[in-house]
Amino acid sequence: MADLSTTYLGLKLKSPVIAGSSPLTDNVKSIKKLADAGAGAVVLKSLFEEQIMMDVDALQVNNMHGSYDDIENLATYFTKQKSINEYLTLIKETKNTVDIPVIASINCLSPGEWVEFAKKIEKAGADALELNIFLMPAALEFTGTDYERTYFDVIDQVTKKINIPIAIKLGSYFSGMANFLHRLSQTGISGIVLFNRFYDTDIDIEEQILTSRSYNSHAADNSNVLRWIGILSPHVSCDLAASTGIVNGDTVIKNLLAGAQATQVVSAILTHGAGEITKMNTRLNAWMDEKGYSKTAEFIGKLNQKEVKKPILFERTQFMKYFSNLDYVSPK
Ligand SMILES: Cc1cc2nc3c(=O)[nH]c(=O)nc-3n(C[C@H](O)[C@H](O)[C@H](O)COP(=O)(O)O)c2cc1C
């Protein structure tokens, strides 16, 4: 039996397969199933910045004077307050129930007072905090630099507040990806998760309405992740975790070879159940035995851009080259 363990965010994981943030990680019963199936760690369902702000604004409640709006606000306040307390309880109960690292998650759009809440997460016993930051760069008046500044501002505030490791989970809409992620990795964070996957826009031509593709990922959806893990892993000053399209043991292995310290799985377990994690670990173990690896550290990053014989392959994008270069190994 090979040693499947890895280190991620300074934490020791018994497997590089992490159960990523999803509805399966918002209750202890389901998290226990994922841990029993062999998950190396779990990322809790995200708490949203807006939920936290209701907590921060608590003082305002005292200034309400009984108008209809105030009563509505009060109801919203208590509903949100409940969800924050429930989140802290979830962290504590999960820590008491499973013996794998528990990574809390906050979805945020801006720096702000909500950052104070990160301290409560730390106090509740979370082993790390994943910040799921996403700004769709759709505003005509903002440049890429404007958007990037927000990410740095959030990180600056949170790193000052807590001592547990911080990972940043990002989307893939950045113009100067390598430069941006390299600078992000030098801010004191411990990891970057590449990439979050969002609702894909679609159009229903019968009803003529905007709609969305199913959330289900496929192995092909991992290709962009694999590319950026391979390009960045030799250069960044923090760990990288792969997310999107980790659907089987083979995709886990590929991302480790490209340089990921860990992988996150969601669609596969939402669709087929926690047993997918067991299958991924079994496949990883069999592959390591077959290739003569006793530890994951022996092959993590073996095929990153610095190590491969033809580093340019990671940057190959044009199909023209696909057809003209006879060295290209065509997919079987
Ligand atoms: C139903 C659903 C809910 C999700 N909720 C969250 C969330 O709260 N926070 C987060 O960071 N990611 C969330 N995600 C994104 C996943 O964690 C993951 O990054 C994405 O699904 C890509 O991984 P996959 O290809 O394995 O599905 C969610 C995904 C799905 C499908």
Ligand as a Chemical Component Dictionary entry (heavy atoms), coordinates in Angstrom:
data_LIG
# 
_chem_comp.id                   LIG 
_chem_comp.type                 NON-POLYMER 
_chem_comp.pdbx_formal_charge   0 
_chem_comp.three_letter_code    LIG 
# 
loop_
_chem_comp_atom.comp_id 
_chem_comp_atom.atom_id 
_chem_comp_atom.alt_atom_id 
_chem_comp_atom.type_symbol 
_chem_comp_atom.charge 
_chem_comp_atom.model_Cartn_x 
_chem_comp_atom.model_Cartn_y 
_chem_comp_atom.model_Cartn_z 
_chem_comp_atom.pdbx_ordinal 
LIG C1  C1  C 0 -24.171 22.769 -6.099  1  
LIG C2  C2  C 0 -22.834 23.403 -5.900  2  
LIG C3  C3  C 0 -22.618 24.258 -4.826  3  
LIG C4  C4  C 0 -21.367 24.862 -4.655  4  
LIG N1  N1  N 0 -21.164 25.692 -3.600  5  
LIG C5  C5  C 0 -19.936 26.266 -3.412  6  
LIG C6  C6  C 0 -19.673 27.100 -2.303  7  
LIG O1  O1  O 0 -20.535 27.364 -1.445  8  
LIG N2  N2  N 0 -18.435 27.621 -2.190  9  
LIG C7  C7  C 0 -17.431 27.371 -3.091  10 
LIG O2  O2  O 0 -16.311 27.860 -2.909  11 
LIG N3  N3  N 0 -17.651 26.571 -4.148  12 
LIG C8  C8  C 0 -18.878 26.026 -4.329  13 
LIG N4  N4  N 0 -19.091 25.220 -5.411  14 
LIG C9  C9  C 0 -18.003 25.010 -6.382  15 
LIG C10 C10 C 0 -17.275 23.706 -6.064  16 
LIG O3  O3  O 0 -16.652 23.745 -4.792  17 
LIG C11 C11 C 0 -16.214 23.376 -7.133  18 
LIG O4  O4  O 0 -15.204 24.367 -7.115  19 
LIG C12 C12 C 0 -16.790 23.296 -8.537  20 
LIG O5  O5  O 0 -18.008 22.588 -8.547  21 
LIG C13 C13 C 0 -15.807 22.612 -9.480  22 
LIG O6  O6  O 0 -15.503 21.313 -9.018  23 
LIG P1  P1  P 0 -16.127 19.993 -9.706  24 
LIG O7  O7  O 0 -15.717 20.034 -11.124 25 
LIG O8  O8  O 0 -15.549 18.851 -8.935  26 
LIG O9  O9  O 0 -17.599 20.107 -9.547  27 
LIG C14 C14 C 0 -20.327 24.605 -5.592  28 
LIG C15 C15 C 0 -20.550 23.731 -6.659  29 
LIG C16 C16 C 0 -21.783 23.132 -6.825  30 
LIG C17 C17 C 0 -21.972 22.213 -7.985  31 
# 
loop_
_chem_comp_bond.comp_id 
_chem_comp_bond.atom_id_1 
_chem_comp_bond.atom_id_2 
_chem_comp_bond.value_order 
_chem_comp_bond.pdbx_ordinal 
LIG C1  C2  SING 1  
LIG C2  C3  SING 2  
LIG C2  C16 DOUB 3  
LIG C3  C4  DOUB 4  
LIG C4  N1  SING 5  
LIG C4  C14 SING 6  
LIG N1  C5  DOUB 7  
LIG C5  C6  SING 8  
LIG C5  C8  SING 9  
LIG C6  O1  DOUB 10 
LIG C6  N2  SING 11 
LIG N2  C7  SING 12 
LIG C7  O2  DOUB 13 
LIG C7  N3  SING 14 
LIG N3  C8  DOUB 15 
LIG C8  N4  SING 16 
LIG N4  C9  SING 17 
LIG N4  C14 SING 18 
LIG C9  C10 SING 19 
LIG C10 O3  SING 20 
LIG C10 C11 SING 21 
LIG C11 O4  SING 22 
LIG C11 C12 SING 23 
LIG C12 O5  SING 24 
LIG C12 C13 SING 25 
LIG C13 O6  SING 26 
LIG O6  P1  SING 27 
LIG P1  O7  DOUB 28 
LIG P1  O8  SING 29 
LIG P1  O9  SING 30 
LIG C14 C15 DOUB 31 
LIG C15 C16 SING 32 
LIG C16 C17 SING 33 
# 
